[in-house]
Amino acid sequence: MRLHAYHRSSTSYRVRIALNLKALEYETVPVDLLKAEQRSEAYRTLNCFAGVPALEVDGRVYAQSLAILEWLDERYPERRLLPSAIEERFAARELAYAVATELHAPLNSPVLTYLEQDLGLSKEAVRVWYHRWLGKTLAGVEAKLEERRSGDFLFDTPGLFEAVLIPQLYNARRFAFDLAVMPRITRIEAACLALPAFAAAHPDNQPDAPQKVPA
């Protein structure tokens, strides 16, 4: 099993978390987004979407992180990412999809670069954009967690929702977003980051992280 990924990519991060939660062994193959390696002819041959992550398993290549997460849960059902009860599965998907679909696209690096370089927005204006959309969706997530009276995780153990949430919170902190008013979210964040599966998936602990790359 080989995971083509970039250390700071939130979609790569969420797949690493899922693989670790399921205790699956995999090799990381770094794809440097800053050097546009994802757009190279060789990589496009592997993944026609020209993005990360791409997961190679038994001679097949799987792309699109949410689809990968659900495929992993079906292919390797031990240590489930999604609960068995239908209403609980919906709750996990509802929150995970809110984060993945409402936040990833408008807050992704190519969009932020376009706003600044092509449209001429200042860094402060881009920060306001980022905080605006992040706050809107995370406020809804916090409200749902409050309704459920969630504890350290959405359910008894971390799964799909946490695998999607934690990378987005990593990005939120990079952009100095104030999470203090979201106690349910930050409680889940703290509980997850204390677990080895999440620690091993963290961008700073990847082979292509700046401090890991030989000078």
One Martini backbone bead per residue (centre of mass of N, CA, C, O) as a GRO file, in nm:
protein
  215
    1MET     BB    1   0.094   0.038   0.026
    2ARG     BB    2   0.050   0.366  -0.135
    3LEU     BB    3   0.102   0.717  -0.047
    4HIS     BB    4   0.023   0.996  -0.221
    5ALA     BB    5   0.172   1.295  -0.075
    6TYR     BB    6   0.131   1.587   0.132
    7HIS     BB    7   0.199   1.701   0.437
    8ARG     BB    8  -0.017   1.971   0.422
    9SER     BB    9  -0.245   1.812   0.322
   10SER     BB   10  -0.565   1.757   0.424
   11THR     BB   11  -0.634   1.504   0.254
   12SER     BB   12  -0.387   1.342   0.334
   13TYR     BB   13  -0.426   1.356   0.640
   14ARG     BB   14  -0.700   1.200   0.654
   15VAL     BB   15  -0.585   0.934   0.539
   16ARG     BB   16  -0.370   0.881   0.748
   17ILE     BB   17  -0.559   0.856   0.984
   18ALA     BB   18  -0.722   0.615   0.880
   19LEU     BB   19  -0.487   0.418   0.849
   20ASN     BB   20  -0.406   0.432   1.150
   21LEU     BB   21  -0.676   0.346   1.280
   22LYS     BB   22  -0.648   0.062   1.106
   23ALA     BB   23  -0.350  -0.043   1.106
   24LEU     BB   24  -0.213   0.033   0.830
   25GLU     BB   25   0.027  -0.028   0.606
   26TYR     BB   26   0.246   0.233   0.462
   27GLU     BB   27   0.373   0.420   0.193
   28THR     BB   28   0.533   0.722   0.141
   29VAL     BB   29   0.479   0.949  -0.142
   30PRO     BB   30   0.602   1.231  -0.228
   31VAL     BB   31   0.426   1.543  -0.323
   32ASP     BB   32   0.521   1.848  -0.457
   33LEU     BB   33   0.324   2.125  -0.474
   34LEU     BB   34   0.535   2.361  -0.502
   35LYS     BB   35   0.645   2.198  -0.778
   36ALA     BB   36   0.404   2.062  -0.937
   37GLU     BB   37   0.403   1.737  -0.939
   38GLN     BB   38   0.089   1.684  -0.989
   39ARG     BB   39   0.130   1.797  -1.308
   40SER     BB   40   0.274   1.576  -1.410
   41GLU     BB   41   0.277   1.326  -1.632
   42ALA     BB   42   0.334   1.093  -1.437
   43TYR     BB   43   0.109   1.163  -1.230
   44ARG     BB   44  -0.135   1.173  -1.425
   45THR     BB   45  -0.117   0.871  -1.487
   46LEU     BB   46  -0.196   0.794  -1.197
   47ASN     BB   47  -0.363   1.089  -1.155
   48CYS     BB   48  -0.599   1.267  -1.333
   49PHE     BB   49  -0.655   1.496  -1.103
   50ALA     BB   50  -0.390   1.627  -0.999
   51GLY     BB   51  -0.372   1.509  -0.693
   52VAL     BB   52  -0.417   1.488  -0.343
   53PRO     BB   53  -0.453   1.181  -0.292
   54ALA     BB   54  -0.297   0.855  -0.365
   55LEU     BB   55  -0.397   0.508  -0.363
   56GLU     BB   56  -0.209   0.209  -0.356
   57VAL     BB   57  -0.374  -0.115  -0.431
   58ASP     BB   58  -0.317  -0.387  -0.589
   59GLY     BB   59  -0.272  -0.204  -0.869
   60ARG     BB   60  -0.449   0.029  -0.761
   61VAL     BB   61  -0.609   0.356  -0.792
   62TYR     BB   62  -0.700   0.598  -0.543
   63ALA     BB   63  -0.922   0.875  -0.527
   64GLN     BB   64  -1.043   1.081  -0.326
   65SER     BB   65  -1.071   1.101   0.006
   66LEU     BB   66  -1.365   1.023   0.079
   67ALA     BB   67  -1.368   0.766  -0.091
   68ILE     BB   68  -1.132   0.634   0.053
   69LEU     BB   69  -1.254   0.616   0.336
   70GLU     BB   70  -1.496   0.434   0.254
   71TRP     BB   71  -1.334   0.210   0.124
   72LEU     BB   72  -1.171   0.130   0.373
   73ASP     BB   73  -1.426   0.045   0.540
   74GLU     BB   74  -1.503  -0.188   0.338
   75ARG     BB   75  -1.224  -0.338   0.300
   76TYR     BB   76  -1.156  -0.261   0.625
   77PRO     BB   77  -1.372  -0.327   0.887
   78GLU     BB   78  -1.182  -0.282   1.088
   79ARG     BB   79  -1.208  -0.025   1.268
   80ARG     BB   80  -1.439   0.172   1.236
   81LEU     BB   81  -1.543   0.486   1.097
   82LEU     BB   82  -1.835   0.377   1.090
   83PRO     BB   83  -2.115   0.314   1.214
   84SER     BB   84  -2.380   0.081   1.221
   85ALA     BB   85  -2.582   0.293   1.261
   86ILE     BB   86  -2.760   0.493   1.055
   87GLU     BB   87  -2.782   0.760   1.225
   88GLU     BB   88  -2.478   0.771   1.294
   89ARG     BB   89  -2.372   0.778   1.007
   90PHE     BB   90  -2.508   1.040   0.935
   91ALA     BB   91  -2.373   1.221   1.149
   92ALA     BB   92  -2.087   1.179   1.044
   93ARG     BB   93  -2.135   1.276   0.754
   94GLU     BB   94  -2.254   1.553   0.803
   95LEU     BB   95  -1.991   1.672   0.936
   96ALA     BB   96  -1.775   1.586   0.734
   97TYR     BB   97  -1.905   1.721   0.480
   98ALA     BB   98  -1.909   2.007   0.581
   99VAL     BB   99  -1.604   2.036   0.591
  100ALA     BB  100  -1.521   1.923   0.304
  101THR     BB  101  -1.731   2.097   0.116
  102GLU     BB  102  -1.732   2.397   0.254
  103LEU     BB  103  -1.398   2.434   0.299
  104HIS     BB  104  -1.185   2.319   0.106
  105ALA     BB  105  -1.230   2.477  -0.158
  106PRO     BB  106  -1.228   2.792  -0.060
  107LEU     BB  107  -0.946   2.717   0.132
  108ASN     BB  108  -0.755   2.655  -0.078
  109SER     BB  109  -0.457   2.737  -0.209
  110PRO     BB  110  -0.543   2.817  -0.505
  111VAL     BB  111  -0.757   3.023  -0.411
  112LEU     BB  112  -0.579   3.208  -0.237
  113THR     BB  113  -0.382   3.276  -0.465
  114TYR     BB  114  -0.591   3.403  -0.655
  115LEU     BB  115  -0.684   3.632  -0.470
  116GLU     BB  116  -0.400   3.764  -0.448
  117GLN     BB  117  -0.266   3.752  -0.747
  118ASP     BB  118  -0.520   3.802  -0.945
  119LEU     BB  119  -0.713   4.003  -0.758
  120GLY     BB  120  -0.538   4.172  -0.535
  121LEU     BB  121  -0.548   4.082  -0.255
  122SER     BB  122  -0.487   4.104   0.053
  123LYS     BB  123  -0.389   3.931   0.322
  124GLU     BB  124  -0.621   4.037   0.496
  125ALA     BB  125  -0.852   3.968   0.300
  126VAL     BB  126  -0.793   3.665   0.296
  127ARG     BB  127  -0.835   3.622   0.597
  128VAL     BB  128  -1.130   3.708   0.602
  129TRP     BB  129  -1.229   3.494   0.412
  130TYR     BB  130  -1.141   3.250   0.576
  131HIS     BB  131  -1.297   3.319   0.841
  132ARG     BB  132  -1.581   3.334   0.730
  133TRP     BB  133  -1.615   3.031   0.635
  134LEU     BB  134  -1.514   2.886   0.883
  135GLY     BB  135  -1.715   3.002   1.091
  136LYS     BB  136  -1.979   2.908   0.964
  137THR     BB  137  -1.929   2.595   0.977
  138LEU     BB  138  -1.817   2.554   1.270
  139ALA     BB  139  -2.072   2.657   1.409
  140GLY     BB  140  -2.247   2.419   1.314
  141VAL     BB  141  -2.081   2.194   1.436
  142GLU     BB  142  -2.096   2.289   1.729
  143ALA     BB  143  -2.405   2.271   1.751
  144LYS     BB  144  -2.426   1.965   1.698
  145LEU     BB  145  -2.247   1.881   1.938
  146GLU     BB  146  -2.431   2.007   2.152
  147GLU     BB  147  -2.684   1.839   2.095
  148ARG     BB  148  -2.514   1.561   2.158
  149ARG     BB  149  -2.311   1.588   2.389
  150SER     BB  150  -2.023   1.571   2.333
  151GLY     BB  151  -1.705   1.460   2.378
  152ASP     BB  152  -1.409   1.349   2.270
  153PHE     BB  153  -1.619   1.236   2.066
  154LEU     BB  154  -1.879   1.169   1.876
  155PHE     BB  155  -1.814   0.897   1.985
  156ASP     BB  156  -1.629   0.657   2.133
  157THR     BB  157  -1.464   0.679   1.864
  158PRO     BB  158  -1.273   0.761   1.621
  159GLY     BB  159  -1.338   0.880   1.276
  160LEU     BB  160  -1.445   1.032   1.009
  161PHE     BB  161  -1.483   1.309   1.136
  162GLU     BB  162  -1.200   1.340   1.268
  163ALA     BB  163  -1.034   1.299   1.004
  164VAL     BB  164  -1.151   1.577   0.887
  165LEU     BB  165  -1.124   1.791   1.116
  166ILE     BB  166  -0.821   1.812   1.205
  167PRO     BB  167  -0.699   1.935   0.944
  168GLN     BB  168  -0.874   2.195   0.955
  169LEU     BB  169  -0.757   2.294   1.230
  170TYR     BB  170  -0.470   2.321   1.139
  171ASN     BB  171  -0.537   2.547   0.937
  172ALA     BB  172  -0.673   2.744   1.130
  173ARG     BB  173  -0.414   2.796   1.301
  174ARG     BB  174  -0.240   2.906   1.067
  175PHE     BB  175  -0.481   3.147   1.045
  176ALA     BB  176  -0.563   3.250   1.333
  177PHE     BB  177  -0.809   3.102   1.446
  178ASP     BB  178  -1.063   3.130   1.683
  179LEU     BB  179  -1.148   2.842   1.903
  180ALA     BB  180  -1.256   2.925   2.194
  181VAL     BB  181  -1.581   2.922   2.108
  182MET     BB  182  -1.522   2.585   2.063
  183PRO     BB  183  -1.532   2.340   2.290
  184ARG     BB  184  -1.608   2.080   2.139
  185ILE     BB  185  -1.393   2.088   1.921
  186THR     BB  186  -1.138   2.118   2.112
  187ARG     BB  187  -1.181   1.856   2.263
  188ILE     BB  188  -1.147   1.670   2.022
  189GLU     BB  189  -0.872   1.765   1.937
  190ALA     BB  190  -0.716   1.689   2.196
  191ALA     BB  191  -0.788   1.385   2.196
  192CYS     BB  192  -0.665   1.317   1.920
  193LEU     BB  193  -0.367   1.432   1.954
  194ALA     BB  194  -0.310   1.205   2.187
  195LEU     BB  195  -0.301   1.006   1.956
  196PRO     BB  196  -0.097   0.813   1.760
  197ALA     BB  197  -0.256   0.826   1.488
  198PHE     BB  198  -0.243   1.143   1.477
  199ALA     BB  199   0.055   1.201   1.524
  200ALA     BB  200   0.161   1.038   1.273
  201ALA     BB  201  -0.018   1.230   1.066
  202HIS     BB  202   0.126   1.473   1.104
  203PRO     BB  203   0.293   1.696   0.912
  204ASP     BB  204   0.563   1.704   1.093
  205ASN     BB  205   0.581   1.360   1.057
  206GLN     BB  206   0.683   1.374   0.768
  207PRO     BB  207   0.919   1.310   0.520
  208ASP     BB  208   0.843   1.613   0.376
  209ALA     BB  209   0.911   1.775   0.594
  210PRO     BB  210   1.130   2.023   0.633
  211GLN     BB  211   1.294   1.884   0.880
  212LYS     BB  212   1.321   1.598   0.705
  213VAL     BB  213   1.473   1.732   0.483
  214PRO     BB  214   1.755   1.727   0.339
  215ALA     BB  215   2.011   1.969   0.275
   0.00000   0.00000   0.00000
